[in-house]
Amino acid sequence: MAMKKQYGTYLLNDGTEHGPFHVKIQTKIQFEKTAKARKWDAEDDPNQSAAFMTWHASKLSGEHSMSFDEFMESIDDVYFQFTDEDVTGDSPNLSNPDPTDAP
């Protein structure tokens, strides 16, 4: 049985798309710790968890050095996906999304 991999991609306010970034266990654990500390409910707000994990994974990769709050002020959208395959730069175009491409 293949393990589903998680990837996050974000769109900055200036229209540039960044990602996808592989969401690894370090990011998932950090999200759990932060969610508990900030009293976030991942089930009630999946967009919050997708944004946090995309921010954290992209920061770990060296893409940026923004705080989470700075990241949230700088983005227009986040796309989070689960797949059995490796993803490298072929996530959906967030600046012109195709509604038929929704997971």
N, C-alpha and C positions, 0 to 999 in steps of 0.2 A: 504494500500500500504506500503510495507516494504521499509525502507530507506537503500540505498546502503552504506555499510561501506567501508572504505579505509584502506589498510594495506600496509606497506612497509617492505621489507626484504633486507639486504645488504650482500655482500660477500667481506670480507677483502682480502688484498693482500696475506695474509698467507693461504688463502683457507678456513678459518672458516666462517660459515654462521651465521647470527644473525637476529632474528626476527621470526615471523612477529610482527610489532609494529602497533597498532591501531592509525590511523591519526585522531585526534580529532579537534574540532573547533579552539582551541588555536593555533594549528600548521597551520591550513589553513589561519587564520588571520595573523599570523606572516609571512607566505609566501607572502601574498598579500602586506604587508608593505615592506618587503625586496625586492620583485620584483619591486615595484614602486621606491624605493630608488636606486636600482642598475640598473634600466631600463631594466629588464628582460621581455621578452615576453613569457608568459606561453604557448600560443597557438603555437608559432613558435618553442619552445624548451621544449617539454613535459618531456624530460629526466632531464633537469635542475630542473623543479618543482618536479619531482618524487624524485630526489636525495635530494633536500632541505627538502621536507616534511618527507622523511624517516630519514634523519639526525635529524631533530627537534623532531620528535616523539620518536626516540630511545634515544635522549638526555633527554627528559622530563621523560622517564621511568627510568632513572638512569643507562642506559646501558653503557654510556661513558660520558666523559667531553670534548671531542674534539670540537674545533671550526669547522665551516663549511669547511674552507680551509684545515684544518688538516684531516677532514673526507674524503674530495675529494681525497687527496693524499694517503689515506689509503685503499680505496676500489677498487675492480675490477668491481663490478656490483651492480645494484639495481633492484629489482623486485617490481613493484607496482601493486596492484590488487584492484578491486572493487567487493564486494560480498554482498549478503543478509544475509549471515551466519557469525557467529563468527569464527575467524581463530586463532588457537593456535598452532604454530609450524609445520603446515603441508603445508607450502608454497613449491613451486617447488625447487628442488635442483639446486642452482645457479652454483655450481662448475661442474655440468654435466647436462646442461639443455636439456630437451626433446623438440625438435622443434614442436612436435604435441601438446604441452601443452600451446602454446601461446594463450593469450586472444584474 
